[in-house]
Amino acid sequence: MMPSLRRYLPLCLSLAVLLSACGKGDAAKAGGPGGRSSGPVPVVVETVRAQEWTDALRALGTVHAREAVTVTAKVSETVQQVHFESGQQVARGAALVTLSGQQQQASLASAEAALKEAEQQYQRYAQLVSQQLIARSTLDAQRATRDAARAQVAQIRANLSDRVIRAPFAGVLGIRQVSPGALVTPGTAIATLDDVSRVFVDFPVPETELADVGAGQALVGHVATFGERGFDGTVSTVSARLDTASRAATVRGDFPNPDGLLKPGMLVQVTLTRGSRQALVVPEIAVLQIGNETFVWRVKADGTVEKANVEVGGRVPGKVMLKAGVEAGQRIVTEGVGKLQAGAKVAEGGAATNPAPAAK
């Protein structure tokens, strides 16, 4: 019995291998373990249509005062009196600091006395010339002496006016930098002065977006300090030059600031709402970005998909506006995009019947 089994053992092993290979082939055809289904991929497809599109341009900028200056001394002198406190609101021309000017006052008195004497001497010479008792050249020389005395008085008075430092415009003073008795020299800082009744914010706008920006457009600014509170403003100026490095132009927004809440140096997020227009809008989930490549899966007439590189023109939550890459009437995959590769055949598993509402 045992010799008979040995004779048929190789035949049995060959038959087992053959049956196993047939089983794997059937499994592969059935799409079971060890095989891959060759059927179409179920997806959701939507037809690209033009829709009403309203979006906003957002950028960051810094608050600047309408007018800003550091008030400084013009002469070397001792501070006699300080007329303001830190943070005080002052009017244009208000006296801020008075410097000691005793020496200049004495010089002025002396110069005025010399001027008076020169005037009197000139009048006497004028009478003598009319009587032809002296030469006219003598009168001309005295006239020059009188004019020089007048100039000296004017110079001293101008120097005395520099002893009272005044606000060049209305605004809010910063931290006081001097005290009575302190010696100041030309250029010594007294305090900063800012006119914040209106403020401006400069922010960059990319070259590709400049066509939609112009003077008079409405702006809304948000500052972290005030949470959701918005500050209304308008575009006042668009720079005529672009930065060659960033390819952006500086846009200046003007903001009324009657309460003085916006302070110079604050960081502002500026939102510029652009007008409604017709544009190609697709669901955000349909747009893929891998590296530097942005694309959608476009469905061809034979039911297969191809990669269509697109240019994004704007975004709102859930929606993307496409500037280039697809055309109205073309169909794209909006769900199931992660399962696709170029040339894959798709089966529409529930195409969107209603176009998405216009983005607001």
C-alpha positions in Angstrom: 0.0 0.0 0.0 2.7 2.5 0.9 4.6 2.1 -2.4 1.4 3.0 -4.3 1.0 6.2 -2.4 4.6 7.3 -3.2 3.9 6.7 -6.8 0.9 9.1 -6.9 2.3 11.8 -4.5 4.0 14.0 -7.2 0.7 14.0 -9.3 -1.3 15.1 -6.3 1.0 18.0 -5.5 0.9 19.3 -9.1 -2.9 19.2 -9.1 -3.0 21.2 -5.8 -0.7 23.9 -7.2 -2.9 24.2 -10.3 -6.1 24.5 -8.3 -4.5 27.2 -6.1 -3.5 29.3 -9.1 -7.0 29.1 -10.6 -8.4 30.2 -7.3 -6.2 33.4 -7.2 -7.2 34.2 -10.7 -10.9 34.0 -9.9 -10.4 36.2 -6.8 -8.6 38.8 -8.9 -11.4 38.8 -11.4 -13.9 39.1 -8.6 -12.1 42.1 -7.1 -11.4 40.2 -3.9 -8.2 40.1 -1.8 -5.1 40.2 -3.9 -6.9 41.8 -6.9 -8.0 45.4 -7.9 -11.4 46.3 -9.2 -11.4 47.8 -12.7 -14.8 49.4 -12.4 -15.6 53.2 -12.5 -15.0 55.2 -9.4 -18.1 56.6 -7.8 -18.0 60.4 -7.5 -20.2 63.5 -7.4 -19.9 65.7 -10.5 -21.0 69.4 -10.9 -21.2 71.5 -13.9 -19.2 74.8 -13.7 -21.5 77.8 -14.0 -21.1 81.6 -13.7 -22.5 82.9 -10.4 -22.8 86.2 -8.7 -19.6 86.6 -6.6 -18.8 89.1 -3.9 -15.6 88.8 -1.9 -13.3 91.0 0.1 -9.6 91.9 0.0 -7.9 91.6 3.4 -4.5 93.0 4.4 -2.6 94.2 7.5 -1.5 97.8 8.1 -0.3 100.1 10.9 -2.1 103.1 12.3 -0.4 106.5 11.7 -1.5 109.9 13.0 -2.8 112.4 10.5 0.0 114.8 11.7 2.9 113.8 13.9 5.9 115.7 15.1 8.5 115.7 17.9 8.5 119.2 19.5 12.1 120.3 20.0 14.0 123.4 21.3 15.6 125.8 18.8 18.1 127.5 21.2 20.3 126.6 24.1 18.6 127.8 27.3 17.3 126.8 30.7 13.6 125.7 31.0 11.8 128.3 33.0 8.3 126.9 32.9 6.4 123.9 31.5 2.8 124.5 30.5 1.5 121.0 29.8 1.1 117.5 31.2 1.7 114.2 29.5 -1.2 113.1 27.3 -2.9 116.5 27.3 -5.0 117.7 24.4 -3.7 121.1 23.2 -4.8 123.7 20.6 -2.7 125.0 17.8 -0.3 127.7 19.0 -0.6 126.8 22.7 2.5 127.6 24.8 4.2 124.4 25.8 7.5 125.5 27.4 9.0 128.9 28.3 12.7 129.2 28.3 14.7 131.6 30.4 15.6 134.7 28.3 17.0 137.4 30.7 20.2 137.9 28.7 18.2 138.3 25.5 15.8 140.8 27.2 18.7 142.9 28.2 20.1 142.7 24.7 16.8 143.8 23.3 16.6 146.8 25.6 20.1 147.9 24.5 19.3 147.4 20.8 16.0 149.3 21.1 17.9 152.2 22.7 20.5 152.2 19.9 17.7 152.2 17.3 16.0 155.2 19.0 19.2 157.2 19.0 19.9 156.3 15.3 16.4 157.4 14.4 16.8 160.7 16.1 20.2 161.3 14.5 18.8 160.5 11.1 16.0 163.1 11.6 18.6 165.8 12.6 20.8 165.0 9.5 17.7 165.2 7.3 17.0 168.7 8.5 20.6 169.8 8.0 20.6 168.4 4.5 17.4 170.4 3.7 19.3 173.5 4.8 22.3 172.4 2.7 24.5 172.5 5.9 25.9 169.0 5.4 26.5 166.7 2.5 23.8 164.2 1.4 26.3 161.4 1.8 26.3 162.0 5.5 22.6 161.5 5.6 22.9 158.3 3.5 25.5 156.9 6.0 23.2 157.6 8.9 20.3 155.9 7.1 22.4 152.8 6.9 23.2 153.0 10.6 19.5 153.3 11.4 18.6 150.3 9.2 21.2 148.1 10.8 19.8 149.0 14.3 16.3 148.0 13.1 17.6 144.7 11.9 19.4 144.1 15.2 16.1 144.6 17.1 14.2 142.3 14.8 16.8 139.6 15.2 16.7 139.8 19.0 12.9 139.7 19.1 12.9 136.6 16.9 15.4 134.9 19.2 13.1 135.8 22.1 10.1 134.3 20.4 12.1 131.0 20.3 12.1 131.1 24.1 8.3 130.2 24.0 7.9 126.8 22.4 4.4 126.4 20.9 2.3 123.6 19.5 2.4 123.7 15.7 -1.0 122.1 15.4 -3.8 120.8 17.6 -3.3 117.3 18.9 -2.4 115.1 21.8 0.9 115.4 23.5 3.0 112.4 24.5 5.2 111.8 27.5 6.8 115.0 28.8 10.6 114.9 28.4 11.7 118.1 30.2 11.3 119.7 33.6 11.8 123.3 34.9 15.4 124.1 35.4 16.6 121.7 32.8 19.1 122.9 30.2 18.0 122.3 26.6 19.9 122.7 23.4 18.8 122.9 19.7 17.1 119.5 18.9 16.3 118.6 22.5 13.0 116.7 22.5 10.2 118.3 24.5 7.3 115.9 23.7 5.7 114.2 20.8 2.5 115.7 19.3 0.0 113.7 17.3 -3.2 114.8 15.6 -5.4 111.7 15.9 -8.8 113.2 15.1 -8.3 111.3 11.9 -5.8 108.5 11.3 -4.5 106.7 8.2 -3.5 103.1 7.6 -1.1 102.0 4.8 -1.5 98.5 3.6 -0.1 96.5 0.6 -2.3 95.3 -2.3 -0.9 92.7 -4.8 -0.4 93.9 -8.4 -3.0 91.3 -9.5 -5.7 92.9 -7.3 -5.1 96.6 -8.1 -7.7 96.7 -10.8 -10.5 96.4 -8.2 -9.1 99.1 -5.8 -9.8 102.8 -6.1 -10.2 106.0 -4.1 -13.5 106.2 -2.3 -14.0 102.5 -1.7 -15.3 101.5 1.7 -13.0 99.9 4.3 -13.5 98.3 7.6 -10.7 98.0 10.1 -10.4 95.6 13.1 -8.0 95.9 15.9 -7.3 93.0 18.4 -7.8 95.4 21.3 -11.4 96.0 20.4 -12.4 92.5 19.3 -15.3 92.4 16.8 -15.8 96.2 16.7 -15.2 97.6 13.3 -13.9 101.0 12.3 -15.2 102.4 9.1 -12.9 104.2 6.6 -12.4 104.9 2.9 -9.5 104.5 0.4 -7.9 107.9 0.0 -4.9 107.1 -2.1 -3.4 104.3 -4.2 0.4 104.6 -4.7 1.5 105.2 -8.2 4.5 102.9 -7.7 4.8 99.2 -6.9 7.4 97.6 -4.7 9.7 95.6 -7.0 10.3 92.9 -4.4 6.7 92.2 -3.3 5.0 93.3 -6.6 2.5 95.2 -4.4 1.3 98.8 -4.2 0.7 100.7 -1.0 -2.9 101.8 -0.5 -3.8 104.4 2.2 -7.0 104.2 4.1 -8.5 107.2 5.9 -10.3 106.6 9.2 -12.2 109.1 11.3 -11.2 108.7 14.9 -13.3 111.1 17.1 -12.9 109.0 20.2 -9.2 108.6 19.8 -9.4 104.8 20.2 -7.1 104.2 17.2 -3.6 105.0 18.3 -0.5 105.4 16.2 1.4 102.1 15.9 -1.7 99.8 16.3 -1.9 96.8 13.9 -5.1 96.8 11.9 -6.7 94.1 9.7 -8.2 96.0 6.8 -11.1 94.6 4.8 -12.0 96.0 1.5 -15.3 94.7 0.1 -15.4 94.6 -3.7 -18.5 94.9 -5.8 -20.6 91.9 -7.0 -19.7 90.4 -10.4 -20.2 87.2 -12.4 -17.5 84.6 -11.9 -16.9 80.9 -12.1 -17.5 79.6 -8.5 -16.9 76.0 -7.4 -17.0 74.1 -4.1 -13.8 74.5 -2.1 -13.4 70.8 -1.7 -13.1 70.4 -5.5 -9.9 72.4 -5.6 -6.7 70.5 -4.7 -3.3 71.9 -4.1 -0.2 69.7 -4.2 3.1 71.6 -3.9 2.9 74.6 -6.3 0.2 72.9 -8.3 -3.5 73.9 -7.9 -6.0 71.8 -9.9 -9.4 70.2 -10.3 -10.5 66.9 -11.8 -12.3 67.6 -15.1 -14.6 65.0 -16.5 -14.2 64.3 -20.2 -16.9 63.2 -22.7 -15.8 59.5 -22.4 -16.4 59.5 -18.6 -12.7 59.7 -17.6 -11.0 62.5 -15.7 -8.1 64.7 -16.5 -6.2 67.2 -14.3 -7.0 70.9 -15.0 -4.6 73.4 -13.5 -6.6 76.4 -12.3 -5.9 80.0 -11.0 -7.7 80.9 -7.8 -9.1 84.4 -7.8 -10.7 84.5 -4.3 -12.1 82.4 -1.5 -15.0 82.6 0.9 -15.9 79.8 3.4 -16.8 76.7 1.3 -16.4 78.4 -2.1 -13.6 79.3 -4.5 -13.6 81.7 -7.4 -11.6 80.5 -10.4 -10.0 83.0 -12.7 -8.6 80.6 -15.2 -8.2 76.8 -16.0 -11.9 75.8 -16.6 -14.8 77.2 -18.6 -18.5 77.5 -17.9 -20.3 74.3 -18.9 -17.4 71.9 -18.1 -18.0 69.3 -15.5 -15.7 68.7 -12.5 -15.5 66.3 -9.7 -16.7 67.8 -6.4 -16.7 64.8 -4.1 -14.4 61.7 -4.2 -11.4 63.6 -5.6 -9.0 61.8 -3.3 -9.6 58.5 -5.1 -8.8 59.7 -8.6 -5.9 59.6 -10.9 -5.5 60.8 -14.5 -7.5 58.7 -16.9 -9.6 57.0 -14.3 -13.2 56.3 -15.3 -15.9 57.8 -13.0 -19.5 57.0 -12.3 -21.7 59.9 -11.1 -23.0 58.8 -7.8 -25.2 61.9 -7.2 -24.4 64.9 -9.2 -25.4 68.2 -7.7 -28.7 69.3 -9.1 -28.8 72.8 -7.8 -26.0 75.3 -8.2 -24.5 76.6 -5.0 -25.9 80.0 -3.8 -23.9 83.0 -4.7 -21.0 83.7 -2.3 -21.6 86.8 -0.1 
